[in-house]
Amino acid sequence: MRVSGAVTRSTLRQQIADALRDEVLAGRLQPGREFTVKQIAEQYGVSATPVREALFDLSAQGLLESDQHRGFRVHQFSVADYRSMVEARTLVMDGVIRDVFRKQPPSPARQLRNRDALVSVRRRAEEAARAARGGDLDILIGYDLRFWRELGALADNTYISDFLHRLRVQAWVFAVPYLRGDADARDWLWQGHPDLVAAVTLRDREALRVAIDKYNRHAMSWADRLAAGDPARRGHAPQPPDGDESADPARPGA
């Protein structure tokens, strides 16, 4: 019975963490927004313990800040933070590319697994690119994160895959408030997922490097634009009316 209870609490903890992460990625929990364990527990109708654990998990991932007296706050990343994220993932990806192509070709069994995995990755790539062309940010974020997660798994190193996934979640958390209110946002959504898959499928090192370089230059160009004040202010999701303390802390303005 104790084991079952532990599993249930762990699952609930993960569900709450996932739900709050989605709220941040959707822009409904804005950077700087404060809330308490009690508010979230009441919102989801659960006890405080799994909520507190979920919030500390998100804090460890760099998405929240904890304050002993005021509860938790959505972390507000700066343009400098975003540049550092891009630089970090560039260095790691360069290392991954060198390592993959330094190895001998995969065994027949591994090639078969990779081929099957690439079918799913290619589907994610097509959906992500389609969402980017259409400017559908919500769909794009979901497919983009799954695309990179599955593509990273081909490198067969969960530590690297987990690190890059964390960076990409943080990058999206930074980007969403800007993109939501930017009339030109669609022009700044990267659409090169299919090119990347094609290079991986062919094991074309140069094509892969070119695709990754374009991806990183695209991100840095957008950072330059933000640093120059264009757009002049962040886009914001609707906020609750002033003084409305009853508004849902996890879905402001909903």
C-alpha positions as CSV (number, residue, x, y, z in Angstrom):
1,M,0.0,0.0,0.0
2,R,2.8,2.4,0.8
3,V,4.5,1.8,-2.5
4,S,1.2,2.4,-4.3
5,G,0.7,5.7,-2.5
6,A,4.2,6.8,-3.3
7,V,3.7,6.0,-7.0
8,T,0.4,7.9,-7.0
9,R,2.0,11.0,-5.4
10,S,4.9,10.9,-7.7
11,T,2.6,10.7,-10.7
12,L,0.5,13.6,-9.4
13,R,3.7,15.6,-8.8
14,Q,4.7,15.1,-12.4
15,Q,1.3,15.9,-13.7
16,I,1.2,19.2,-11.8
17,A,4.7,20.1,-13.0
18,D,3.8,19.3,-16.6
19,A,0.6,21.3,-16.4
20,L,2.3,24.4,-14.9
21,R,5.2,24.1,-17.5
22,D,2.5,24.1,-20.2
23,E,0.9,27.2,-18.7
24,V,4.3,29.0,-18.8
25,L,5.0,27.9,-22.3
26,A,1.6,29.0,-23.4
27,G,2.2,32.5,-21.9
28,R,-0.7,32.2,-19.4
29,L,1.8,32.3,-16.6
30,Q,3.8,35.4,-17.4
31,P,7.4,36.0,-16.3
32,G,7.4,37.6,-12.8
33,R,4.0,36.2,-11.9
34,E,3.9,35.1,-8.3
35,F,1.8,32.4,-6.6
36,T,1.8,30.2,-3.6
37,V,1.6,26.4,-3.0
38,K,-1.8,27.0,-1.5
39,Q,-3.2,28.8,-4.5
40,I,-2.0,26.0,-6.9
41,A,-3.2,23.2,-4.6
42,E,-6.7,24.8,-4.4
43,Q,-6.7,25.3,-8.2
44,Y,-6.0,21.7,-8.9
45,G,-7.9,20.3,-6.0
46,V,-5.0,18.4,-4.5
47,S,-3.0,18.4,-1.3
48,A,0.0,20.8,-0.8
49,T,2.7,18.1,-0.8
50,P,2.7,17.1,-4.5
51,V,2.3,20.7,-5.5
52,R,5.3,21.8,-3.4
53,E,7.4,19.0,-4.9
54,A,6.3,19.9,-8.4
55,L,7.2,23.6,-7.8
56,F,10.6,22.7,-6.5
57,D,11.1,20.5,-9.5
58,L,10.3,23.4,-11.8
59,S,12.6,25.6,-9.8
60,A,15.4,23.1,-10.3
61,Q,14.8,23.3,-14.0
62,G,15.3,27.1,-13.9
63,L,11.6,27.9,-14.7
64,L,10.6,29.2,-11.3
65,E,12.2,31.1,-8.4
66,S,11.3,30.3,-4.8
67,D,11.0,32.9,-2.1
68,Q,10.6,31.7,1.5
69,H,8.1,34.5,2.3
70,R,6.3,35.1,-1.0
71,G,6.0,31.7,-2.6
72,F,7.1,31.1,-6.2
73,R,7.7,33.4,-9.1
74,V,8.0,32.6,-12.9
75,H,11.6,33.2,-13.8
76,Q,12.2,36.1,-16.1
77,F,15.0,35.4,-18.6
78,S,16.9,38.2,-20.2
79,V,18.2,38.5,-23.8
80,A,21.6,37.8,-22.4
81,D,20.3,34.6,-20.9
82,Y,18.9,33.6,-24.2
83,R,22.1,34.3,-26.0
84,S,23.9,32.1,-23.5
85,M,21.4,29.3,-24.0
86,V,22.0,29.4,-27.8
87,E,25.8,29.5,-27.3
88,A,25.6,26.5,-24.9
89,R,23.5,24.4,-27.2
90,T,25.8,25.3,-30.1
91,L,28.9,24.0,-28.3
92,V,27.1,20.8,-27.3
93,M,25.7,20.2,-30.7
94,D,29.1,20.7,-32.3
95,G,30.5,18.1,-30.0
96,V,27.6,15.7,-30.7
97,I,28.1,16.1,-34.5
98,R,31.9,15.4,-34.2
99,D,31.2,12.4,-32.0
100,V,28.6,10.8,-34.2
101,F,30.7,11.1,-37.4
102,R,33.9,9.9,-35.6
103,K,32.2,6.6,-34.8
104,Q,31.9,3.7,-37.1
105,P,28.6,3.3,-38.9
106,P,25.9,1.9,-36.5
107,S,25.4,-1.8,-36.4
108,P,22.6,-3.3,-38.6
109,A,20.4,-3.6,-35.6
110,R,21.1,0.0,-34.5
111,Q,20.5,1.2,-38.1
112,L,17.1,-0.5,-38.1
113,R,16.1,1.2,-34.8
114,N,17.3,4.5,-36.1
115,R,15.4,4.1,-39.3
116,D,12.2,3.4,-37.4
117,A,12.9,6.3,-35.0
118,L,13.5,8.7,-38.0
119,V,10.0,8.0,-39.3
120,S,8.6,9.6,-36.2
121,V,11.2,12.4,-36.2
122,R,10.4,13.2,-39.8
123,R,6.7,13.4,-38.9
124,R,7.5,15.8,-36.1
125,A,9.7,17.9,-38.4
126,E,6.9,18.3,-41.0
127,E,4.3,19.2,-38.4
128,A,6.7,21.7,-36.7
129,A,7.6,23.3,-40.0
130,R,3.9,23.5,-41.0
131,A,3.0,25.2,-37.7
132,A,5.9,27.7,-38.0
133,R,4.8,28.6,-41.5
134,G,1.2,29.1,-40.2
135,G,2.4,31.1,-37.2
136,D,0.6,28.6,-34.8
137,L,2.8,29.0,-31.8
138,D,1.0,26.6,-29.5
139,I,1.3,23.7,-32.0
140,L,4.8,24.6,-32.9
141,I,6.2,24.5,-29.4
142,G,4.8,21.1,-28.7
143,Y,6.1,19.6,-32.0
144,D,9.4,21.4,-31.8
145,L,10.2,20.1,-28.3
146,R,9.2,16.6,-29.3
147,F,11.2,16.8,-32.5
148,W,14.4,17.8,-30.7
149,R,13.8,15.2,-27.9
150,E,13.4,12.4,-30.4
151,L,16.2,13.6,-32.6
152,G,18.5,13.8,-29.6
153,A,17.7,10.3,-28.6
154,L,19.4,9.1,-31.8
155,A,22.7,10.2,-30.2
156,D,22.2,7.6,-27.6
157,N,23.3,9.8,-24.7
158,T,20.4,10.6,-22.3
159,Y,22.5,13.2,-20.3
160,I,23.1,15.3,-23.4
161,S,19.5,14.8,-24.6
162,D,18.1,15.9,-21.2
163,F,20.5,19.0,-21.1
164,L,19.5,20.2,-24.5
165,H,15.8,19.6,-23.8
166,R,16.1,21.8,-20.7
167,L,17.8,24.5,-22.7
168,R,15.1,24.5,-25.3
169,V,12.3,24.6,-22.8
170,Q,14.0,27.6,-21.2
171,A,14.5,29.3,-24.6
172,W,10.8,28.9,-25.4
173,V,9.8,30.3,-22.0
174,F,11.9,33.3,-22.8
175,A,10.6,33.7,-26.3
176,V,6.8,33.2,-25.8
177,P,6.0,36.6,-24.1
178,Y,7.8,38.4,-27.0
179,L,6.2,36.3,-29.8
180,R,2.7,36.5,-28.5
181,G,2.3,40.2,-29.2
182,D,4.6,40.5,-32.2
183,A,2.8,41.0,-35.5
184,D,5.9,39.8,-37.3
185,A,6.4,36.7,-35.1
186,R,5.7,34.3,-38.0
187,D,8.8,35.6,-39.8
188,W,11.0,34.7,-36.8
189,L,9.8,31.1,-36.3
190,W,12.4,28.6,-37.5
191,Q,11.2,26.2,-40.2
192,G,14.3,24.2,-40.9
193,H,13.3,20.9,-39.2
194,P,12.9,18.9,-42.4
195,D,16.3,19.9,-43.7
196,L,17.9,18.7,-40.5
197,V,16.2,15.3,-40.7
198,A,17.2,14.9,-44.3
199,A,20.9,15.5,-43.3
200,V,20.7,13.1,-40.4
201,T,19.0,10.4,-42.6
202,L,21.8,10.7,-45.2
203,R,24.5,11.0,-42.6
204,D,25.7,14.1,-44.4
205,R,28.0,15.8,-42.0
206,E,28.3,19.0,-44.0
207,A,24.6,19.4,-44.6
208,L,23.9,18.7,-40.9
209,R,26.4,21.4,-39.9
210,V,24.9,23.9,-42.3
211,A,21.4,23.2,-41.0
212,I,22.5,23.6,-37.4
213,D,24.4,26.8,-38.2
214,K,21.4,28.3,-39.8
215,Y,19.3,27.3,-36.8
216,N,21.7,29.0,-34.4
217,R,22.3,32.1,-36.5
218,H,18.5,32.5,-36.8
219,A,18.2,32.5,-33.0
220,M,21.1,35.0,-32.6
221,S,19.6,37.3,-35.2
222,W,16.3,37.3,-33.3
223,A,18.2,38.1,-30.1
224,D,19.9,41.0,-31.9
225,R,16.5,42.3,-32.9
226,L,15.2,42.1,-29.3
227,A,18.3,43.8,-27.9
228,A,17.7,46.7,-30.4
229,G,14.2,47.1,-28.9
230,D,12.2,45.6,-31.8
231,P,9.5,44.8,-30.8
232,A,9.6,47.7,-28.4
233,R,7.7,45.8,-25.7
234,R,6.8,42.3,-24.8
235,G,3.5,40.8,-25.9
236,H,1.4,39.8,-23.0
237,A,-1.4,37.3,-22.5
238,P,-4.6,38.9,-21.0
239,Q,-4.3,39.6,-17.3
240,P,-7.1,39.5,-14.7
241,P,-8.8,42.8,-13.9
242,D,-7.1,44.9,-11.3
243,G,-8.0,43.8,-7.8
244,D,-9.5,40.5,-8.9
245,E,-7.8,38.2,-6.3
246,S,-10.1,35.3,-7.2
247,A,-8.6,34.9,-10.7
248,D,-7.1,31.5,-11.4
249,P,-3.3,31.9,-10.5
250,A,-2.4,29.3,-13.1
251,R,-4.5,30.8,-15.9
252,P,-4.5,34.6,-15.6
253,G,-7.3,36.1,-17.6
254,A,-8.9,32.7,-18.5
